[in-house]
Amino acid sequence: MRKRRIIVNNDYYNIFQVNPPVTDQDIYDAVDKMVEPAAPGSQVDSLFLLVDEGLQPMIAPEVTRLYEHPDTDPCMNSLDTLKAAGKDPWEMVVQRAKEKGLEIFASVRMNDTHYKDHPFHYWMEQFYYDNLHNRVSLTSATGERRNSEFDYRKSAVREYYMDIIRRNADKYDVDGVEMDFTRNCIYFPEPNREECAPVMTEFVRQVREMLDEIGKKKGKRLLLAATTPYSLYRTRLEGVDIPAMARLGLLDILCLSSPWNVDFGRDIADTKLKVPGVQVYAGCDRNLPGWPARQVPMQTYRAMASSYLRQGADGTYLYNVMHWTMRLDNPPEELKLFGGGALTVHDANLMAELGTIRTLDRKDKLYLVSQHAETPDKPYGALPVTVPAEGEVTLRLFIGDDIAKAAAKDAIERIYVQAISSDCADYGNWTIKLNGVDLSRQYAFMPYATQPDDRYIFPEPYANEAPVPLAQVRRHAVAPVNVQTGINFITIKSYREAMTVTDVEVGIIYKK
């Protein structure tokens, strides 16, 4: 099985988020904007395209219009119009991908709760209302997302998702199926969800068996990918046992992503040991905490890809990066008002960089310590942290750049380590250590931290976060000799009062 450099997950419906009428080229752009000539040097090999399951029979369609919300996704009317004209936009994207040499997977979200907080929304199919008793929580009121997920212990639920997978794998000329467990991360009721893992494993075994049957008819083997939003440990606690599926030979590809907010702390080497025979791809969603106020900067996409590839990932996986395929020059007013970060523009050149260490070499990077809970198989540290009075806390950050090689070639302009405290504006109260070196005391050329002119190491013109008092932002320039390729230890030490640290970042700036 060949390796992929970049896998892009596209949520499909964003293709239609343009002022009507939607043209055929708008649909083809979902592919065209990721390949030559629109994206010179693109390393995108595979498109994981969300299946078109949004227009199943609705409950009382004439009533849905009475319940429309002002932020209802405007793309649905356009999609309706195209289908009424006899077009199959999903098939159009599949054929375009084949023409352009891209592999394509049918992406199935295994428990999506989008719009379950909008009663009678256009996306809510009859099946949901017929199966309210098959949710993980029977006390969850209609109109709430939380606990509105389906319970996979119920045969009706498993049959429903099996049918979605079967219809798409059979109908379209796809290369495989993605089981997307990032939406919505819950599959069984509390307590003891982990005890239900054999149910999900057996379901995946049946999916694998079904794909083998369909593939035999088509004269090819259909691949099966699983995408998880958490560490393998946390995923197992939710009742999804990825290592067991790998040992049983059910999976071809594992994609490590993130649920809604990004997480850069995946342990790739550990994961590969636990899923023998399975290719491992890693990446993230596009949202930093506080979305849509801040999304993943392009320098952080580079840092994330560099870190995972250096650890041994087979390639990079990008989830829901819709702004690379949308027609942002012509968005509808609803999207401008309610689309949030969907209108953020990222450098299209990233598609030519993120797939290999070679093309990431000597590109500016911004490494971020994630804001997440620490788990045994993802032990890179977590933010925010409380530093005790006269105490210290150590975090870990994996740097994928070959610092020693770049320094030997005099290619590095500057490396910065930055931390932000939410409650301490006194530089005399704390310091930062990098791999044991106290950055406040070590360097003659930079004897003390400088208060930066901006909260961001690199400009982030689309960020809309609440301002941070610059006295709470501490930035140190560091010598390349003190930065390691691989795991780096960043220690926050308090001299007096306890304090809270919300952000820790390492920016690497290369000479142009």
C-alpha positions in Angstrom: 0.0 0.0 0.0 1.5 3.3 -1.1 2.1 6.1 1.3 0.3 9.4 1.1 2.0 12.8 1.8 -1.1 14.8 2.6 -4.7 13.6 3.2 -7.3 16.4 3.2 -10.7 15.8 4.8 -13.3 18.0 3.2 -16.7 18.4 4.8 -18.4 18.6 1.3 -21.1 21.0 2.2 -18.7 24.0 2.3 -18.4 23.6 -1.5 -21.9 25.2 -1.8 -21.3 28.1 0.6 -21.1 30.7 -2.2 -23.7 33.1 -3.5 -26.1 31.2 -5.8 -26.3 30.0 -8.3 -23.6 27.4 -7.6 -21.7 26.5 -10.8 -20.1 23.2 -11.9 -16.7 24.9 -11.4 -17.6 25.7 -7.8 -18.0 21.9 -7.3 -14.9 21.0 -9.2 -12.9 23.6 -7.2 -13.1 21.2 -4.2 -10.4 19.3 -6.2 -8.9 21.8 -8.6 -7.8 24.2 -5.8 -5.7 21.4 -4.3 -3.8 20.3 -7.4 -1.7 21.8 -10.2 -1.8 24.4 -11.6 -3.9 26.2 -8.9 -1.7 24.8 -6.1 1.9 24.6 -7.5 3.9 21.7 -6.1 0.9 20.3 -4.2 1.5 17.2 -2.2 -2.1 16.4 -1.6 -2.6 12.7 -2.5 -5.9 11.8 -1.0 -9.3 13.5 -0.5 -11.5 12.1 2.3 -14.9 13.6 1.2 -17.8 13.6 3.7 -20.7 11.6 2.3 -23.9 13.4 1.2 -26.3 12.2 3.9 -27.9 15.6 4.7 -31.1 15.2 2.7 -32.7 12.1 4.0 -36.5 12.2 4.4 -37.3 15.1 6.8 -39.9 15.1 9.5 -42.7 17.4 8.2 -40.6 19.3 5.7 -43.2 22.1 5.5 -42.7 22.7 9.2 -38.9 23.1 9.0 -39.2 26.5 7.4 -41.0 27.7 10.5 -38.0 26.7 12.7 -35.2 28.1 10.6 -32.5 29.8 12.6 -30.7 32.9 11.4 -27.4 30.9 11.3 -28.8 28.0 9.3 -26.2 26.9 6.8 -27.1 28.6 3.5 -25.6 25.9 1.4 -28.6 23.5 1.7 -30.9 25.4 -0.7 -28.1 25.4 -3.3 -27.5 21.7 -2.9 -31.3 21.1 -3.2 -31.4 23.1 -6.4 -28.5 21.2 -8.0 -30.1 17.8 -7.2 -33.5 19.0 -8.5 -31.7 19.7 -11.8 -30.6 16.0 -11.9 -27.0 16.6 -10.8 -25.0 14.5 -8.3 -22.4 16.9 -6.9 -20.7 14.2 -4.8 -20.2 12.1 -7.9 -18.9 15.1 -9.7 -16.2 15.6 -7.1 -15.3 11.9 -7.2 -14.9 11.9 -10.9 -12.8 15.1 -10.8 -10.6 13.6 -8.2 -10.0 10.6 -10.4 -9.2 12.8 -13.4 -6.6 14.7 -11.3 -5.0 11.6 -10.0 -6.3 11.9 -6.4 -7.3 8.9 -4.3 -10.8 9.5 -2.8 -12.4 8.0 0.3 -16.1 8.2 1.4 -15.9 9.8 4.8 -18.6 8.8 7.2 -19.1 10.7 10.5 -19.9 7.9 12.9 -22.1 10.0 15.3 -22.4 13.5 14.2 -24.6 15.9 16.2 -24.6 18.9 14.0 -27.9 20.7 14.1 -29.4 18.4 16.7 -29.7 21.6 18.7 -32.0 23.0 16.0 -35.3 21.1 16.2 -36.7 20.4 12.7 -33.6 21.6 11.0 -33.3 20.8 7.4 -30.4 18.4 8.0 -32.3 16.4 10.6 -33.6 13.2 9.0 -36.6 11.2 10.0 -34.4 8.5 11.5 -33.3 10.7 14.3 -36.9 11.4 15.5 -37.8 7.8 15.1 -34.9 6.8 17.3 -34.9 9.2 20.2 -35.0 6.2 22.4 -31.7 4.9 20.9 -29.6 7.9 22.1 -26.9 7.6 24.7 -29.0 9.6 27.1 -32.8 9.3 27.2 -32.9 12.4 29.4 -31.3 14.6 26.7 -34.0 17.0 25.5 -34.7 17.4 21.8 -32.8 20.5 20.7 -29.6 19.7 22.5 -26.3 18.3 21.1 -24.9 16.9 24.3 -25.9 13.3 24.8 -27.9 13.3 21.6 -25.5 10.8 20.0 -26.8 7.4 19.0 -26.0 4.4 21.2 -24.1 1.8 19.2 -25.3 -1.0 21.5 -28.6 -0.7 19.6 -28.9 -2.8 16.4 -31.0 -0.1 14.7 -28.1 2.3 15.0 -25.5 0.0 13.7 -27.6 -1.0 10.8 -28.2 2.7 10.0 -24.5 3.5 9.8 -23.8 0.2 8.0 -26.3 1.2 5.3 -24.7 4.6 4.9 -21.3 2.9 4.4 -22.7 0.3 2.1 -24.5 2.7 -0.2 -21.6 5.0 -0.7 -19.0 2.3 -1.2 -21.2 0.5 -3.6 -22.5 3.4 -5.6 -19.3 5.5 -6.1 -15.9 4.7 -7.5 -14.1 5.3 -4.2 -10.8 3.9 -3.1 -12.0 3.3 0.5 -14.0 4.5 3.4 -13.1 6.7 6.4 -14.8 5.9 9.7 -14.6 9.4 11.2 -14.8 9.0 15.0 -14.1 12.7 15.6 -17.7 13.5 15.2 -18.9 13.4 17.9 -16.6 11.2 20.0 -19.3 9.5 22.1 -20.8 6.1 21.1 -22.0 4.5 24.3 -23.7 5.7 27.5 -22.0 6.4 30.8 -20.8 4.8 33.0 -18.1 2.4 31.8 -18.2 3.1 28.1 -14.9 1.2 27.7 -16.7 -2.0 28.5 -18.7 -1.6 25.2 -15.5 -1.7 23.1 -16.2 -5.3 21.8 -19.5 -4.0 20.3 -17.7 -1.4 18.2 -14.9 -3.8 17.2 -17.4 -6.3 15.9 -19.2 -3.6 14.0 -15.9 -2.6 12.3 -15.3 -6.3 11.5 -18.6 -6.4 9.7 -17.7 -3.2 7.9 -14.4 -4.7 6.8 -16.2 -7.8 5.6 -18.8 -5.8 3.7 -16.1 -3.7 2.0 -14.3 -6.9 0.9 -17.5 -8.1 -0.7 -18.0 -4.9 -2.6 -14.4 -4.6 -3.6 -14.5 -8.1 -5.0 -17.3 -7.2 -7.3 -15.4 -4.1 -8.4 -12.2 -5.9 -8.9 -10.2 -4.0 -6.2 -9.6 -3.9 -2.5 -11.4 -1.1 -0.7 -9.3 0.4 2.1 -10.6 1.2 5.5 -9.4 4.2 7.5 -10.3 5.1 11.1 -9.9 8.7 12.3 -9.7 9.2 16.1 -9.9 12.6 17.9 -8.0 11.5 21.0 -5.0 9.4 22.1 -5.4 5.7 21.8 -5.9 5.5 25.5 -8.7 8.1 25.6 -10.3 6.6 22.5 -10.4 3.2 24.2 -12.2 4.8 27.2 -14.9 5.9 24.8 -15.3 2.3 23.7 -13.3 2.4 20.4 -10.4 0.0 20.6 -8.1 0.9 17.7 -5.2 -1.4 18.7 -7.6 -4.4 18.8 -9.0 -3.5 15.4 -5.4 -3.3 14.1 -4.4 -6.6 15.5 -7.4 -8.2 13.9 -6.4 -6.8 10.5 -9.5 -4.6 10.1 -7.8 -1.3 9.4 -5.4 -0.1 6.7 -5.0 3.5 7.8 -5.2 5.3 11.1 -5.5 9.1 11.2 -4.9 11.0 14.4 -6.8 14.2 14.5 -8.4 16.4 17.2 -12.0 17.0 18.4 -13.0 20.6 17.6 -10.0 22.2 19.3 -6.5 21.2 18.2 -4.0 19.1 20.0 -0.4 18.8 18.9 0.7 16.3 21.5 0.4 13.0 19.7 3.0 10.3 20.4 3.5 8.8 16.9 6.2 6.3 17.9 4.1 4.8 20.6 1.0 4.7 18.3 2.9 2.8 15.6 4.0 0.2 18.1 0.3 -0.4 19.1 -1.1 -0.6 15.5 1.3 -2.9 13.6 0.6 -3.1 9.9 -1.4 0.1 9.8 -0.2 3.3 8.2 -0.4 6.2 10.6 -1.2 9.8 9.5 -1.5 12.7 12.0 -2.7 16.2 11.9 -5.4 18.4 13.5 -8.6 20.3 13.1 -8.3 24.0 12.3 -9.6 25.5 15.6 -7.5 26.7 18.5 -9.2 27.2 21.9 -11.5 30.2 21.6 -12.4 29.5 18.0 -13.2 31.4 15.9 -11.1 34.0 17.6 -7.9 32.2 16.6 -7.2 29.4 14.2 -4.1 27.4 13.5 -1.5 29.8 12.0 0.3 28.6 8.9 3.6 28.5 10.9 1.9 26.1 13.3 0.6 23.9 10.5 4.3 23.6 9.5 5.4 22.9 13.0 2.7 20.3 13.6 3.6 18.4 10.3 7.3 18.6 11.0 6.9 17.2 14.5 4.7 14.3 13.4 6.8 13.4 10.3 10.0 13.5 12.4 8.4 11.1 14.8 7.7 8.7 12.0 4.2 9.5 10.8 3.5 8.2 7.2 2.1 11.6 6.2 0.0 14.5 7.3 -3.8 14.5 7.8 -5.7 17.8 7.7 -9.2 17.8 9.0 -11.9 20.2 7.9 -9.5 22.7 6.2 -12.4 24.0 4.1 -10.9 27.4 3.4 -8.5 25.9 0.8 -11.4 24.8 -1.4 -14.1 27.5 -0.9 -14.8 30.4 -3.2 -13.9 33.0 -0.6 -14.2 35.8 -3.1 -18.0 35.3 -3.2 -19.4 34.2 0.1 -23.1 34.7 1.0 -24.0 37.2 3.6 -25.1 34.4 6.0 -21.6 33.0 5.9 -20.0 36.4 6.5 -22.2 36.8 9.6 -22.1 33.3 11.0 -19.3 31.4 9.3 -16.8 32.3 12.0 -13.3 31.1 11.1 -14.6 29.6 7.8 -13.5 32.8 6.0 -9.9 32.6 7.3 -7.4 32.4 4.4 -4.3 30.2 4.8 -1.3 30.2 2.5 -2.1 27.7 -0.3 1.7 27.1 -0.5 1.2 24.9 2.6 -0.1 22.2 0.4 3.3 22.0 -1.2 5.1 21.9 2.2 3.3 19.8 4.7 3.9 16.4 3.2 7.6 15.9 3.7 10.4 16.9 6.1 12.4 18.1 3.1 9.8 20.6 1.9 9.3 21.9 5.5 13.0 22.5 6.0 14.0 26.1 6.9 10.4 27.3 6.8 9.3 29.5 9.8 7.5 27.5 12.4 5.5 28.2 15.6 5.3 25.3 18.0 2.5 25.4 20.6 2.0 23.5 23.8 -1.5 22.1 23.5 -4.4 23.0 25.9 -5.7 19.5 26.8 -5.8 16.9 29.5 -2.7 14.8 29.8 -3.1 11.0 29.4 -0.6 8.1 29.8 0.0 7.6 26.1 0.1 11.4 25.3 2.4 12.7 28.0 3.6 16.0 26.5 2.0 18.2 29.0 -1.1 20.4 29.2 -2.2 24.0 29.5 -3.3 26.0 31.4 -1.1 25.1 34.4 -0.9 26.6 37.9 2.6 27.1 39.0 2.8 26.8 42.8 4.3 29.6 44.9 8.1 29.2 44.9 7.6 26.1 42.7 7.8 25.1 39.1 6.0 23.1 36.4 7.7 21.4 33.4 6.0 20.9 30.1 7.3 19.0 27.1 7.3 20.0 23.4 8.5 18.0 20.4 10.5 20.1 17.9 10.7 18.6 14.4 13.2 20.9 13.0 16.8 19.8 12.6 18.2 22.6 14.7 21.8 21.5 14.8 22.0 21.2 11.0 20.3 24.6 10.4 22.5 26.3 12.9 25.6 24.8 11.3 24.5 26.3 8.0 23.8 29.7 9.8 20.2 29.4 8.5 18.5 30.5 11.7 17.6 34.2 12.3 16.2 33.8 15.8 14.5 31.3 18.1 12.0 32.6 20.6 10.4 30.9 23.7 7.3 32.7 24.9 4.9 32.1 27.8 1.8 34.0 28.8 0.4 34.3 32.3 -3.2 35.2 32.8 -2.7 36.6 36.3 0.9 37.7 36.7 2.4 40.9 35.1 5.5 41.0 37.2 8.6 39.7 35.3 10.4 39.5 38.6 8.1 36.8 39.9 8.9 34.1 37.3 11.2 32.8 34.8 11.4 30.2 31.9 13.9 27.4 31.7 14.5 25.6 28.4 16.1 22.2 28.8 17.5 23.2 32.2 18.8 26.6 31.0 17.3 29.6 32.9 16.6 32.0 30.1 16.5 35.0 32.5 20.1 34.5 33.6 22.1 32.5 31.0 22.7 34.8 28.1 24.9 37.8 28.0 23.4 38.9 24.7 19.8 38.7 26.1 20.1 39.0 29.9 16.4 39.3 30.6 13.0 38.8 29.0 11.8 41.5 26.7 8.2 42.7 26.7 7.2 42.2 23.1 5.4 44.7 20.9 2.7 42.1 20.0 1.2 39.1 21.7 2.0 37.0 18.5 5.5 35.9 17.5 4.3 35.9 13.9 1.6 38.2 12.6 -1.9 36.6 12.7 -4.1 39.1 10.9 -7.2 37.0 11.2 -6.9 36.4 15.0 -9.6 38.2 17.0 -8.8 37.2 20.5 -9.3 39.4 23.5 -6.2 41.6 24.0 -3.6 40.2 26.4 -1.7 42.8 28.5 1.8 42.7 27.1 3.2 42.8 30.7 1.9 39.3 31.0 3.6 38.1 27.8 7.2 37.0 28.4 9.5 36.3 25.4 13.1 35.2 25.4 15.5 34.8 22.5 17.4 31.6 22.9 20.6 30.2 21.4 20.1 27.3 18.9 22.5 25.1 20.9 19.9 25.0 23.7 17.1 23.8 21.5 16.9 20.1 20.7 15.4 18.2 17.8 12.9 16.0 19.5 11.5 16.5 23.0 12.3 19.8 24.8 11.6 20.5 28.4 10.1 23.9 29.2 9.9 24.8 32.9 8.0 27.7 34.4 9.5 28.7 37.8 7.8 31.0 40.3 10.1 32.9 42.7 7.3 34.1 45.0 3.5 33.9 44.3 1.6 31.2 42.6 0.6 32.0 39.0 -1.2 30.6 36.0 0.3 30.0 32.6 -2.1 29.8 29.6 0.2 29.7 26.6 3.7 28.4 25.8 5.1 28.8 22.3 8.4 28.3 20.5 8.9 30.3 17.3 11.7 29.5 14.9 12.5 32.2 12.3 14.8 31.4 9.4 17.0 33.7 7.4 15.4 34.6 4.1 
